[in-house]
Amino acid sequence: MKVLHLDTNHSLLIEQFAELGFENHEDYTSTKEEVEKKIHDYDGIIIRSRFTIDRQFLEKAANLKFIGRVGAGLENIDIEYAKYKEVFLASAPEGNRNAVGEHTLGMLLSLMNHMGRADRQVRKGKWKREQNRGVELDGKTVGIIGYGNMGKSFAKKLRGFDVEVICYDIIGGVGDENARQVGIMEFQQRSDVVSLHVPQTEQTMGMINSEFIGKFHKPFWLLNTARGKCVVTDDLVEVLKSGKVLGAGLDVLEYEKKSFENMFAQKPKAFKYLRKAKNVLLTPHVAGWTVESKEKLAQTIVDKVKARFS
C-alpha cells in the first residue's frame, strides 16, 4: 500500500510501515488543492491537523483505505462520509492520555497556588507571600465532564489526593473506581473544580456558557485541555470577573485555527482579558504534547493499521 504522510511525526511511523511493506511518501508543504490532485494514488493518509479531510477531498481519494490521525480527535475529518466510503479511521487517544492527565493536574495545582503569578513577581524582585497564599486540593470535589481516555487519565492522577471525584458523561455506565458518575444536577451542585475532557461535536461546541455556569451552586476552578470551541470565551470572561469561576486553566482556545498549529490571526477583546488576568493560566495546546506521547501516538496508529490490514 502507498501511504502519504502529510504531517511530520515520530520516525517510527515511516520505519514500521516500511517493515510492513508499505510505500511511504512524504509531503509536508503542498496545499490541500495540490494534494487533492494526487490523492487518488494513495491507499493511506497520515495526518495530524494540517487541514480538513472533507467530502470533496474524500471523493478525490478514490483508492483510500485508511486515515491515521495522529492525535485524539477526528473533528477535522468528515467521519460520516469516510465511513460511507468504507475508509478505516484510526485516531490515538490512548497515546497522549497520560500526558493530558498530568498537564491538567499541573494546571490545577498551579492555579490554586498562584504559581504563575508568584513566579512573575519574584522575577521582578517582588516578594509577596500573603497575596500568594494558596488553596489546598484536599477536601474538594473534582468534577470531570467527559469520561473517556482523557477524563479517566486525569481521575487516575487524583488518586493520591483526599478528594471526591465525580464525572458526567452522555454515555451511561462509564464511572469506575476513580470517579463516580452522576447526573448533571448533582454535578453542578457539588463541583469545586470542573475539568473538560470532551471531543468537539455539535453537542459540545459552546457547552460551557453563561447559562451552564450559572447553574453551579458554588464558585469553581475551570480547566479545559479538550477543545477551545467547547467554551464560550466571552461568557467565561464575565464569570471570571464576577468570581463565579475562581480561575481558569486553558490549554485550548476558542479562536484557534483548525490546524491547531498557529495562533489565531485576530486577538479578540476576551483574549486580551485572559492574557492579563491573574487567575488565568494559558498554554499553547500542549497538554498532550510530550516527548513520550509523540512516540506513543505514532505507535498507536501503527498498531491499529497493522491490526486492520496485515
TAVEN-V653240 format. One record per residue. N is the residue number from 1. SS is DSSP state (@ for helix, = for strand, . for the rest). OMEGA is omega in whole degrees, -180 to 180 (NA if undefined). D_LAST is the distance of its C-alpha to the last C-alpha in whole Angstrom. Layout:
# TAVEN-V653240
N&SS&OMEGA&D_LAST, N&SS&OMEGA&D_LAST
This chain:
# TAVEN-V653240
1&.&177&11, 2&=&-177&14, 3&=&178&14, 4&=&179&18, 5&=&-175&19, 6&.&176&22, 7&.&174&24, 8&.&179&24, 9&.&178&22, 10&.&-175&21, 11&.&-178&20, 12&@&179&17, 13&@&-180&15, 14&@&-178&16, 15&@&-176&16, 16&@&173&12, 17&@&178&11, 18&@&178&13, 19&@&178&11, 20&.&-180&8, 21&.&178&10, 22&.&175&11, 23&=&-175&14, 24&=&173&16, 25&=&-179&19, 26&=&176&22, 27&.&-175&25, 28&.&-174&27, 29&.&-176&30, 30&.&176&30, 31&.&178&31, 32&@&-179&29, 33&@&178&31, 34&@&178&30, 35&@&-180&26, 36&@&-178&27, 37&.&-178&28, 38&.&-172&25, 39&@&179&22, 40&@&-179&22, 41&@&-169&20, 42&.&177&17, 43&.&-177&14, 44&=&177&14, 45&=&170&17, 46&=&-175&17, 47&=&169&21, 48&.&-178&23, 49&.&-173&26, 50&.&174&27, 51&.&-176&28, 52&.&174&28, 53&=&-175&25, 54&.&-177&27, 55&@&180&27, 56&@&179&29, 57&@&-178&26, 58&@&178&23, 59&@&179&25, 60&@&-179&25, 61&.&-170&21, 62&.&-175&21, 63&.&-174&18, 64&.&180&16, 65&.&179&13, 66&=&171&13, 67&=&175&16, 68&=&180&15, 69&=&-174&19, 70&.&-179&20, 71&.&-173&22, 72&.&-171&23, 73&.&179&24, 74&.&-174&23, 75&.&178&27, 76&.&179&27, 77&=&174&24, 78&.&-172&25, 79&@&-176&23, 80&@&-179&25, 81&@&176&24, 82&@&178&21, 83&@&177&20, 84&@&179&22, 85&.&180&20, 86&.&176&17, 87&.&179&16, 88&=&-180&14, 89&=&179&16, 90&=&172&15, 91&.&-171&18, 92&.&179&19, 93&@&178&22, 94&@&-174&21, 95&@&-177&21, 96&@&-178&25, 97&@&180&26, 98&@&179&28, 99&@&180&30, 100&@&179&31, 101&@&-180&33, 102&@&-179&34, 103&@&-179&35, 104&@&178&37, 105&@&179&39, 106&@&179&40, 107&@&-178&41, 108&@&-179&43, 109&@&178&45, 110&@&179&46, 111&@&-175&47, 112&@&-179&49, 113&.&173&51, 114&.&-174&51, 115&@&179&50, 116&@&-180&49, 117&@&-179&53, 118&@&179&54, 119&@&180&52, 120&@&-180&54, 121&@&-179&57, 122&@&178&57, 123&@&178&56, 124&.&179&59, 125&.&-180&61, 126&.&-176&62, 127&.&-173&62, 128&.&-174&62, 129&.&-176&61, 130&@&180&62, 131&@&-177&60, 132&@&175&57, 133&.&-174&57, 134&.&176&54, 135&.&-178&53, 136&.&179&51, 137&.&-179&48, 138&.&179&49, 139&.&-178&51, 140&.&173&49, 141&=&-179&46, 142&=&180&43, 143&=&-178&42, 144&=&177&38, 145&=&-175&37, 146&.&-174&33, 147&.&174&32, 148&.&-177&28, 149&@&-175&26, 150&@&179&29, 151&@&179&32, 152&@&179&31, 153&@&179&31, 154&@&179&34, 155&@&180&35, 156&@&179&34, 157&@&-177&36, 158&@&-175&39, 159&@&-180&39, 160&@&-179&42, 161&.&177&44, 162&.&-178&47, 163&.&169&46, 164&=&180&45, 165&=&177&41, 166&=&-179&41, 167&=&175&38, 168&=&-179&38, 169&.&179&35, 170&.&176&35, 171&.&-180&33, 172&.&174&35, 173&.&-179&34, 174&.&179&32, 175&.&180&35, 176&=&-177&34, 177&.&-178&36, 178&.&-179&36, 179&=&178&38, 180&=&-180&40, 181&=&-178&39, 182&.&174&42, 183&.&-174&43, 184&@&-179&44, 185&@&177&48, 186&@&179&47, 187&@&-178&45, 188&@&179&47, 189&@&-167&50, 190&@&-168&49, 191&.&170&47, 192&.&178&48, 193&=&177&45, 194&=&-180&42, 195&=&-174&39, 196&=&-179&37, 197&.&-177&33, 198&.&172&32, 199&.&176&30, 200&.&178&31, 201&.&176&32, 202&.&-178&35, 203&.&-175&36, 204&.&-180&36, 205&.&-180&37, 206&.&-176&41, 207&.&179&41, 208&=&-177&43, 209&.&-176&46, 210&@&-179&50, 211&@&-179&50, 212&@&-178&47, 213&@&-179&49, 214&@&-179&52, 215&.&178&51, 216&.&-176&51, 217&.&-177&53, 218&.&169&53, 219&.&-176&53, 220&=&172&49, 221&=&-179&47, 222&=&177&44, 223&=&176&41, 224&=&173&38, 225&.&-176&35, 226&.&179&33, 227&.&-174&34, 228&@&-176&37, 229&@&176&38, 230&@&-179&38, 231&=&175&41, 232&.&-171&44, 233&@&179&46, 234&@&179&49, 235&@&179&49, 236&@&179&48, 237&@&-179&51, 238&@&-179&54, 239&@&171&53, 240&@&179&52, 241&@&-177&56, 242&@&-178&57, 243&.&177&56, 244&.&170&54, 245&=&-174&50, 246&=&-180&52, 247&=&-178&49, 248&=&173&46, 249&=&-172&43, 250&=&174&41, 251&.&-178&37, 252&.&-177&37, 253&.&-178&39, 254&.&-172&40, 255&.&-178&41, 256&.&173&37, 257&.&-176&36, 258&.&-179&32, 259&.&-175&31, 260&.&-172&32, 261&.&-175&33, 262&.&175&36, 263&.&179&39, 264&.&-176&41, 265&.&-179&44, 266&.&177&46, 267&.&-177&48, 268&.&-179&49, 269&@&-180&52, 270&@&179&50, 271&@&178&48, 272&@&178&51, 273&@&-179&52, 274&@&-179&49, 275&@&-176&49, 276&@&-174&53, 277&.&-178&52, 278&.&-179&53, 279&.&178&51, 280&=&178&48, 281&=&-176&45, 282&=&172&43, 283&.&-170&39, 284&.&177&37, 285&.&-177&34, 286&.&-177&33, 287&.&180&33, 288&.&-166&29, 289&.&180&29, 290&.&176&29, 291&@&-178&28, 292&@&-177&26, 293&@&178&25, 294&@&179&24, 295&@&-178&21, 296&@&178&20, 297&@&-179&20, 298&@&-179&17, 299&@&178&15, 300&@&178&15, 301&@&178&13, 302&@&-177&11, 303&@&-178&10, 304&@&178&10, 305&@&179&8, 306&@&-179&5, 307&@&-176&6, 308&@&-168&6, 309&@&-180&4, 310&.&NA&0
